[in-house]
Amino acid sequence: MKSLINFLIKYSYIFLFVALEVVSFALISSNESYQRSVILSSSNALAANMYSLSNNVVEFFNLRTANNNLSEENTELKNEIIELQNLLASRQPAPTDSLTYNIPPEMQYRFIQAKVIGNTTNKVLNYITLNKGAINGVRPDMGVVSDRGVVGIVKTVSEHFATVIPLLNPRIQLSCKYQNNNYVGSLQWHGEDYRFSNLMDIARHVEININDTIVTSGLAIPFPEGIPVGTVEDFFINESDPYYTIKIRLMVDFRTLTHVSIIDFKYADEEKSLQNQILEEGKNNENI
């Protein structure tokens, strides 16, 4: 008790000052309409700022959930679009039989939504880890895309996770083509800048322009035709070279990548088995 009394005596002038301030504000606000309106306006502004701050904090913590929901909705919309396209294709007669309706096998695929939970961009051999695995229908060699364009190809799959070889890995070569003239080349990263890759095998007679759009060729199993890959940033060719050296600015920003879609082709295993059979036959012929 003695300590409390000593504390009050020691800081009595502070308590007195605060009490007088409260009394003065109360007298001013009760007797002067202008001062009262100023005080009320200031308090309302302070309360509004506090509410705004609290709402921003809540929105920040809800942002992750909102992004996940948007990604799932986008994937559902993509699948619905594919179903509608296939329905329209099925209404068209096959060219060999006016009574037969057929959906092209390369158009029979769907998307599996996934979230990026691991990603590197500063290594020579970069990898991405996704939160979807075998129980979600993910298999090795599936193509992976984002809303911007091509991301990479699924490498390994566990029950709940999958690893992806992205375009930022020299172990992947992607079959691409020019959108405006259909000339096909191979895209391969040379381990330099994460924003750029290199397009090879474009012959010197092909007309090339800065900002030309590069898309998937449809000649590789993981990707349908026409998915954006990048744009021409720069190119050159020496007099003795048969092919251009072409620098491609990638559509996907791999350092901000958060959500992707995995392409599930219905007939991927059948096509891969057929290609492997041809390769085996070729090896056998070489050994004869």
Buried (B, 14 or more C-beta within 10 A) or exposed (E): EEEEEEEEEEEEEEEEEEEEEEEEEEEBBEEEEEBBEEBEEEEEEEEEEEEEEEEEEEEEEEEEEEEBEEBEEBBEEBBEEBEEEBEEBEEEEEEEEEEEEEBEEBBBBBBBBBBBEEBBBEEEEBBBBBBBBBEBEBBEBBBBBBBBBBBBBBBEBEEEBBBBBBBBBBEBBBBBBBBEEEBEBBBBBEEEEBBBBBBBBBEEEEEBEEEBBBBBBBEBBBBBBEBBBBBBBEBEBEEEEEBBBBBBBBBBEBEEBEBBBBBBBEEBEEEBEEEEEEEEEEEEEEEE
